[in-house]
Each structure stands twice: as C-alpha cells, then as structure tokens.
C-alpha cells in the first residue's frame, strides 16, 4: 500500500453499538511530523475512533495501516507495541508513587533478569532523561501527587515516549490547565512534532485547534465530513460543519434592573489559605461571573457558600438573613444548588436513570403513601427533560450513556426540580461541544430570566462575556476587579487576572 509519509491510515472504519451507528465508513490519515486535530460534537464518534486506534475498542469493519503494514489493534497492549501512545482526558496515574515509578510502571529496569530486584538508580536516570527530552525540570524521585495537573500531563506523555510511541493521542489535554500551562504543553507538542512524532489532538476548544494543529478532520453523527489544512478553514466554517448551523458568541448587552433585590451577600469572607476578605452582592435574576486563573479562589467561593469550606471570618446573608454555611444539606435547605466542575464523580450517579438522578433525595415529590408513584415520577422527569431539551430515549435511560452536554443538563435539572433560587455553576460547559454550549447558554439565560440568581465560574473569558451581567476578577484569593459586561472588554478584565 502506498503511504508516502503517512505513518497511519485508518480506512472505512465502522462501529455499531446497540441502537447506535457510532462510526460509518470513516477514513483518517496521519503524517509523521504533524499535529492532526479531530473535532466534532459530543457523540460525533471522536472517542470511538481513537478508542479503536488505542486498542480499547474493536472495529466492526475497516482496515488500519501503520507505516504501510496492516495491523490488528485488538487490545491496548497491541497498540502500545505498534508505537501508539494514549493520553486520556482523565489521567490514569498513581499519585503516591514517584514520577519515575509512574513512567516505568510494569517495565522497571532490573539488576539481573533472573532476579526481581529493581534498579532504582537506572529507573531514575531513564525518567530524568525522558523528562529532559520534553524540557521539564522536576525531581523524578518525588511522588507524582506533589505536582500540578500540567506536570502530570507531561508525565503521561513521557510514559508514552518511554515506550517508543511514534503516534500520540491527546484527548482534551488542556481541560484542567491554566493559560500558562497550556502554552507550556504546546511548546512540548511542537517539540515532539518537529522530532517527527505524529500527534492526534482532540479538543472542544477551537481556538486551540487553530493554534496547534496542521490539519483537522471533522466528524458528525459518526461520519467524516472531510479533512482540511488548518489555514484553509476558519472558526465559523468549523462550527458550521460540526453542528450543521452557524453559532456565534455575542457579548451580553442586557442591563440588569438596578433595583433588583439582593439575594445573596458575602461580607469579608475569609477561608485560611484560600480566600481573603471577599465581599460582593448577588441580585435576583443576575448572572455574576467569577473569573481568574486556576487557584485564584473562584471555586472556593462557591464551595464556601455551599458549606464545603471552613469559613474563618465574615458573614453571608440570604434574603437579608444571616446564613451559616454549615454543610451541603444546610445549603440545599436554603434553596442553593451547586453544579460542580466534576459532574461524573460529584454531580451524577452514572448507572442510574435520568429520572433517578433528577429526583434523588426529594422522593416526596413523587411519593404515594409509602411507595413511589412511578407514573408521577415519569411525568415530572419527562417535563424537565423536555424543557431542557435533553436528548435521550426516555427518562429511564442510564445517565452514563448520555453525551457530556446532556449529562450536564441532567445535573442542572436536578437543582431546578428542587426549585433552587441560587445556582452555583463551576465550569458548566467544560468538556461539551460548541452546539451543546449554545443550548446551555440559552438555558442559563432562561433561568436568570425567571429570577434565579446565578454565580458562574468559567476559565473562558468569551463565555463570561456572553453569559454574565457582571464579573468579579480574582487573583490569589482576593477580588482584584469588578466590571459590568455591557461596558467592559476582555483586555481590561484579563489584565486584572494576571
């Protein structure tokens, strides 16, 4: 087979799950020395395609060629042996083990092949050599948990490199990184590309695709809509291909009613080592943004309101009444809902149905005597599922089988069913595609229009500009600026965060 400098060719790949055609005759090629982005909405087939390439899933039809030779990647080990490295979105690491032990896991050097004694000095030297190759200066003898997410990401890359991987799959690698950390990662990616490695880059952040990729392939509904040189497309074209419609983010020009009632007030709130004298008001129907770098104190404000942080000093009021944030149970009793950044582990029970997730803890809404009224349970859940436009077979479908955007709607729905009057949203659109984002934006606007107060944390400044009426900027646990969105610009907001 003629492949020129194509290191990888996937030809007419198809995969079907019960009731779903995940991939239909998808072809994909990858050159040595390129960064190739795969873009598409949740459910487009991206994860299935790279899952087949990494050996985690088996294809139904099609062929895979590496360096012109047809290969059978029927398990992750076979993919590793063929030079394929996979860095998943949710890192699989042992934080209590050293950096070197993570890199050499199951392949530790030994003094003698016949003796099960690990040569630790050689293991440390090998790990340092591979980290030096990436331009990362760290102590490889220290536990991995001592290092931040960006360094852990590099360790995953180093692990793949140590296995002589020539093809790298990076799945949403920047989802938990700061802007500075993202640039450090991009420096490493470019270094790998220039050394002849081939990288597959999956991201919902289209600005990253334009910055780092040489080519991109667009998937929609399990089919490939084509592969493009990055200089031949723009953002609007990609959005149109991904969603089938044009979507634009506009700056919020809504002017909040100046006499709107203050719903929540924080007065000089301090949390040791995290927050320092935080004061602000949140009005009824307002969407108030919290913007800053990771670690600036954004999430800690939400957690302190929800009773998850020990407040050292200061006072919180709800409806002009003193509120003591004792626990999440107490917060929920005060009609506060918290959509956490980690929806899968903290927001949902994935093996339960949409209806069960909606109504968990509030079965009194659908109780009949001492049992659950199944008809009412289905009706209440269906009403919320319809209003949020959750795409599912029915309310009894397992939440774990839904796309990321629909899972996020389920989390929001459970708080709306409780009639929460204050919503705390932490990175609500993290990991969802541009089409799902647009739907989520509509929902948040509708919620605010009904008088619900929204406190929103986002790392994406365009999202803050689109959704919020006002934004507080944080740095090192302090508020460094306050802006009305209708009269501000991104530059002046960003300056206060840096």
C-alpha positions in Angstrom: 0.0 0.0 0.0 1.4 3.4 -1.0 1.5 5.7 2.1 4.2 8.3 1.2 4.9 9.8 4.7 1.6 8.7 6.1 2.5 6.9 9.3 -1.1 5.9 9.9 -4.1 5.2 7.7 -7.5 4.2 9.0 -9.7 3.1 6.1 -13.5 2.7 6.1 -13.8 2.2 9.8 -17.3 1.3 11.1 -18.5 0.6 14.6 -22.0 -0.1 15.8 -23.4 -0.2 19.4 -26.9 -1.4 20.3 -29.2 1.1 18.5 -26.4 3.5 17.5 -24.1 3.6 14.5 -21.1 5.2 16.2 -18.9 5.3 13.0 -19.8 4.7 9.4 -17.0 4.2 6.8 -14.7 6.8 8.4 -11.3 7.2 6.9 -8.4 9.0 8.6 -4.7 9.5 7.9 -1.9 10.9 9.9 1.5 12.1 8.7 4.8 11.9 10.6 5.7 15.3 12.0 2.1 16.7 12.1 -0.5 17.6 14.7 -3.9 16.5 13.4 -7.0 17.7 15.3 -10.2 15.6 15.4 -13.2 17.9 16.1 -16.9 17.2 16.4 -19.8 17.4 18.8 -20.3 15.1 21.7 -21.5 11.8 20.2 -19.8 12.5 16.8 -17.6 9.5 17.0 -14.3 11.0 18.2 -13.9 8.8 21.2 -14.9 5.7 19.3 -12.3 6.4 16.6 -9.4 6.9 18.9 -10.7 4.1 21.1 -10.3 1.7 18.2 -6.8 3.2 17.4 -5.7 2.7 21.1 -7.0 -0.8 21.2 -9.7 -0.1 23.8 -12.5 -0.8 21.3 -12.8 -3.3 18.4 -13.9 -2.1 15.0 -16.7 -3.9 13.1 -15.3 -3.1 9.6 -12.4 -1.4 8.0 -8.6 -1.6 8.0 -5.7 0.1 9.9 -2.2 0.5 8.4 0.9 1.7 10.3 3.9 2.5 8.1 2.1 0.7 5.2 1.6 -2.5 7.1 -1.9 -3.7 8.0 -2.2 -4.2 11.8 -4.8 -5.7 14.2 -5.2 -3.5 17.3 -7.4 -5.8 19.3 -6.3 -4.6 22.8 -4.3 -1.7 24.4 -1.1 -3.8 24.6 -1.1 -4.4 20.9 -1.5 -0.7 20.2 1.4 0.1 22.6 3.6 -2.5 20.8 2.8 -0.7 17.5 4.0 2.6 18.8 0.7 4.2 19.8 0.6 6.3 23.0 -2.7 7.5 24.5 -3.0 10.4 27.0 -6.7 10.3 28.1 -8.7 13.3 29.4 -8.9 11.8 32.9 -5.3 10.9 33.7 -4.6 7.4 34.9 -1.7 7.8 37.3 -0.5 6.6 40.7 -0.1 9.9 42.7 1.6 8.2 45.7 4.3 6.7 43.5 7.2 8.7 42.3 7.4 10.3 38.8 10.0 7.7 37.8 7.8 4.8 39.0 4.8 6.0 37.0 6.9 6.3 33.9 8.4 2.8 34.3 5.3 1.1 35.6 5.4 -2.6 34.7 8.7 -2.0 32.9 11.1 -1.2 35.7 14.8 -1.9 34.9 16.3 -4.8 36.9 19.9 -5.5 38.0 19.5 -9.0 36.6 16.7 -10.5 34.5 16.6 -13.6 36.7 16.2 -11.6 39.9 13.1 -9.5 40.7 15.2 -6.6 42.1 14.5 -3.1 40.6 17.5 -1.0 39.6 16.1 2.3 41.1 19.1 4.4 40.1 18.7 3.3 36.4 15.0 3.9 36.7 15.6 7.5 37.9 18.2 8.1 35.2 15.8 6.9 32.5 13.0 9.0 33.8 15.1 12.1 34.1 16.4 11.6 30.5 12.9 11.4 29.1 11.7 14.4 31.1 14.8 16.4 29.9 13.8 15.4 26.4 10.5 17.2 27.0 12.2 20.2 28.6 10.6 19.5 32.0 12.8 20.0 35.0 11.4 18.2 38.0 12.6 15.8 40.7 11.6 12.4 39.3 12.1 10.8 42.8 9.2 12.7 44.4 5.6 11.4 44.5 3.7 12.4 41.4 0.9 13.9 43.6 3.4 16.6 44.6 3.0 18.1 41.1 0.2 20.0 39.5 -2.1 18.8 36.7 0.1 20.2 33.8 3.2 18.3 35.1 1.1 15.1 35.5 0.0 15.6 31.9 3.7 15.7 30.9 4.4 12.5 32.8 1.7 10.7 30.8 3.4 12.0 27.6 6.8 10.9 29.0 5.3 7.4 29.7 4.2 7.1 26.1 7.6 8.3 24.8 9.4 5.8 27.1 7.5 3.1 25.2 8.9 4.4 21.9 5.5 5.8 20.8 5.6 7.5 17.4 1.8 8.2 17.3 0.4 10.2 20.3 -3.3 10.6 21.0 -4.1 13.6 23.3 -7.7 13.7 24.4 -8.8 17.1 25.7 -5.3 17.7 27.2 -5.9 21.3 28.4 -9.3 20.8 30.2 -7.7 21.4 33.6 -4.8 23.7 32.7 -4.2 27.4 33.1 -3.3 29.5 30.0 0.4 29.5 31.0 0.3 25.7 31.4 -1.4 25.3 28.1 1.4 27.3 26.4 4.0 25.0 28.1 2.1 22.0 26.8 2.0 23.5 23.3 5.8 24.0 23.4 6.3 20.3 24.2 3.8 19.3 21.4 5.6 21.4 18.9 9.0 19.9 20.0 7.6 16.4 19.5 6.1 17.3 16.1 9.5 18.7 15.0 11.2 15.5 16.1 9.0 13.5 13.7 6.2 12.3 16.1 2.7 12.3 14.8 0.0 13.7 17.2 -3.7 13.4 17.2 -5.3 16.2 19.2 -8.9 16.1 20.4 -10.4 19.3 21.8 -13.7 21.2 22.0 -11.7 24.5 22.2 -11.5 25.6 18.6 -9.0 28.4 19.3 -6.5 25.7 20.4 -7.1 23.8 17.2 -6.1 26.8 15.2 -3.1 27.5 17.3 -1.6 24.0 17.4 -2.9 21.8 14.5 -1.6 21.4 11.0 -4.8 19.6 9.7 -8.2 18.8 11.2 -10.8 16.1 10.5 -14.4 16.9 11.3 -16.8 14.2 12.4 -20.5 14.5 12.7 -23.0 11.7 13.6 -20.4 9.0 13.1 -19.3 10.2 9.6 -16.3 12.2 8.4 -17.2 15.5 6.8 -13.6 15.9 5.5 -10.0 16.7 6.4 -8.8 20.2 6.0 -5.5 22.1 6.1 -5.9 24.4 9.1 -5.0 27.5 7.0 -7.9 26.8 4.7 -10.7 27.0 7.3 -11.9 29.5 9.9 -13.9 29.2 13.1 -17.3 29.8 11.6 -16.7 27.2 8.9 -15.7 24.6 11.5 -18.7 25.4 13.7 -21.0 25.1 10.7 -19.5 21.7 9.9 -19.6 20.4 13.5 -23.2 21.5 14.2 -24.8 21.9 10.8 -25.6 25.5 11.7 -24.0 28.8 12.4 -23.4 29.7 16.1 -22.0 32.9 17.3 -21.0 34.1 20.8 -22.2 37.6 21.4 -21.3 39.9 24.3 -24.2 40.2 26.8 -25.7 43.7 26.4 -28.5 43.1 28.9 -28.8 45.7 31.6 -29.9 44.3 34.9 -32.7 46.1 36.7 -30.7 48.4 39.1 -33.3 48.0 41.9 -33.3 44.2 41.7 -33.4 42.6 45.2 -30.1 41.4 46.7 -30.5 37.7 47.0 -27.1 36.8 48.5 -24.4 38.9 50.2 -20.9 38.0 51.2 -19.2 40.3 53.7 -15.4 40.0 54.3 -15.4 36.2 53.9 -12.0 34.6 54.6 -11.0 30.9 54.3 -7.5 30.2 55.6 -5.0 30.0 52.7 -7.8 30.3 50.1 -9.9 33.4 50.4 -9.2 36.9 51.8 -12.0 39.3 52.8 -14.3 38.5 49.9 -17.3 40.9 49.6 -20.0 41.2 47.0 -23.7 41.1 46.4 -25.7 38.8 44.0 -29.1 40.1 42.9 -32.2 38.2 41.8 -32.1 37.3 38.1 -28.4 38.2 37.9 -25.7 36.1 36.2 -22.5 37.1 38.1 -19.2 35.7 36.7 -16.1 34.8 38.7 -13.0 34.9 36.5 -9.4 34.2 37.3 -6.6 31.7 36.8 -6.9 28.2 38.3 -6.2 28.5 42.0 -7.3 32.2 42.2 -10.2 31.3 44.6 -13.1 31.1 42.1 -14.2 27.6 43.1 -13.5 28.2 46.8 -16.1 31.0 46.8 -18.8 28.5 45.5 -17.6 25.9 48.0 -17.8 28.3 50.9 -21.4 29.2 50.0 -22.3 25.5 49.7 -20.8 24.6 53.1 -17.7 22.8 51.8 -15.1 25.2 53.2 -14.4 26.2 56.8 -15.1 30.0 56.9 -12.8 31.7 59.4 -14.4 35.1 59.4 -17.1 37.2 57.7 -20.8 36.9 57.1 -23.1 35.5 54.4 -26.7 36.7 54.1 -29.5 35.3 52.0 -32.6 37.5 51.7 -31.1 39.8 54.3 -31.0 36.9 56.8 -27.7 35.6 58.2 -26.9 32.3 56.6 -24.3 29.9 58.2 -22.8 27.6 55.6 -22.7 24.5 57.8 -22.9 21.8 55.2 -24.3 21.0 51.7 -27.5 19.8 53.4 -27.9 23.2 55.0 -27.2 24.9 51.7 -29.8 22.8 49.9 -32.3 23.7 52.6 -31.7 27.4 51.7 -32.5 26.7 48.1 -28.9 26.7 46.8 -27.8 24.3 44.0 -24.2 23.5 43.1 -23.2 22.3 39.7 -19.7 21.1 40.3 -16.8 21.0 37.7 -16.6 17.2 38.0 -20.1 16.2 37.0 -19.3 12.5 36.7 -17.9 11.9 40.2 -19.7 14.7 42.1 -22.8 15.5 40.2 -24.3 12.3 39.0 -24.8 8.6 39.6 -23.9 7.3 36.2 -25.5 3.9 36.5 -28.9 5.3 37.5 -31.5 6.7 35.2 -32.2 10.3 34.3 -35.4 10.2 36.5 -33.5 8.8 39.5 -30.8 11.5 39.2 -33.4 14.2 38.9 -35.3 13.1 42.0 -32.7 11.7 44.3 -33.2 13.0 47.8 -36.6 14.5 47.0 -38.8 11.5 46.5 -41.5 13.2 48.5 -42.4 15.0 45.2 -43.5 11.7 43.6 -44.3 9.6 46.7 -47.7 7.9 47.1 -48.2 6.7 50.6 -45.1 4.6 51.3 -44.1 3.9 47.7 -43.0 5.8 44.7 -45.7 6.8 42.2 -44.0 5.6 39.0 -46.4 7.5 36.7 -45.8 10.8 38.5 -42.0 10.1 38.6 -42.0 9.6 34.9 -44.2 12.7 34.3 -42.2 15.1 36.5 -38.9 13.8 34.9 -40.3 14.0 31.4 -41.4 17.6 31.8 -37.9 18.6 33.0 -36.2 16.5 30.3 -38.4 18.2 27.6 -37.8 21.8 28.9 -34.1 21.3 29.0 -34.1 19.5 25.6 -32.2 16.5 26.9 -31.6 14.1 24.1 -32.4 10.6 25.3 -34.6 7.6 24.5 -36.7 8.2 27.7 -36.3 9.3 31.3 -35.3 5.7 32.3 -32.1 5.8 30.2 -28.9 5.5 32.2 -27.2 8.8 32.6 -23.8 7.3 31.9 -24.9 6.6 28.3 -25.6 10.2 27.6 -23.3 12.7 25.9 -21.4 15.2 28.1 -23.7 18.1 27.3 -26.8 16.1 28.1 -25.3 14.8 31.4 -24.6 18.4 32.3 -28.3 19.3 31.6 -29.3 16.4 34.0 -27.2 17.9 36.8 -28.8 21.3 36.2 -32.2 19.7 36.0 -32.0 18.1 39.5 -31.4 21.5 41.0 -34.2 23.1 39.0 -36.6 20.4 40.1 -35.7 21.4 43.7 -36.7 25.0 42.9 -33.2 26.3 43.7 -33.2 30.1 43.9 -29.4 30.4 43.8 -27.3 28.4 41.4 -23.6 27.9 41.7 -22.1 26.8 38.4 -18.5 25.7 38.3 -17.2 25.5 34.7 -20.7 24.4 33.5 -19.6 23.9 29.8 -16.3 22.1 30.5 -15.9 19.2 28.0 -19.0 19.9 25.9 -19.0 20.9 22.3 -20.0 24.2 20.7 -23.5 23.1 19.9 -24.2 21.9 23.4 -22.7 25.1 24.8 -25.1 27.2 22.8 -28.0 25.2 24.2 -26.6 25.5 27.8 -26.3 29.3 27.3 -29.9 29.5 26.3 -30.9 27.6 29.4 -28.9 29.8 31.8 -30.4 32.9 30.2 -33.9 31.5 30.7 -33.2 30.5 34.3 -31.9 34.0 35.1 -34.9 35.5 33.3 -37.2 33.7 35.8 -35.4 35.5 38.7 -33.0 32.8 39.7 -29.6 34.2 40.8 -26.6 32.6 39.1 -23.0 32.6 40.3 -20.8 31.3 37.4 -17.2 30.3 37.3 -15.5 29.9 33.9 -12.0 29.8 32.6 -13.2 31.0 29.2 -13.5 34.8 29.1 -15.7 34.7 25.9 -18.1 32.6 27.9 -18.1 35.2 30.7 -18.7 38.0 28.2 -21.6 36.0 26.6 -23.4 34.9 29.7 -22.8 37.3 32.6 -24.2 40.7 33.6 -21.2 41.5 35.8 -17.9 39.8 36.5 -15.6 39.7 39.6 -12.0 39.1 38.8 -9.9 37.1 41.4 -6.2 36.6 42.0 -4.6 34.9 44.9 -7.9 34.6 46.8 -8.7 38.3 46.5 -11.1 40.3 44.3 -8.9 42.5 42.1 -11.6 44.0 39.9 -15.3 44.3 39.2 -16.8 45.0 35.7 -20.2 45.5 34.1 -20.0 43.3 31.0 -22.1 45.8 28.9 -19.4 48.5 29.3 -16.2 46.4 29.5 -13.8 44.5 27.2 -11.8 41.3 27.5 -8.5 43.1 27.7 -9.2 45.1 30.8 -10.7 42.1 32.6 -7.8 39.8 31.7 -5.3 42.4 33.0 -6.8 42.2 36.5 -6.4 38.4 36.5 -2.7 38.3 35.6 
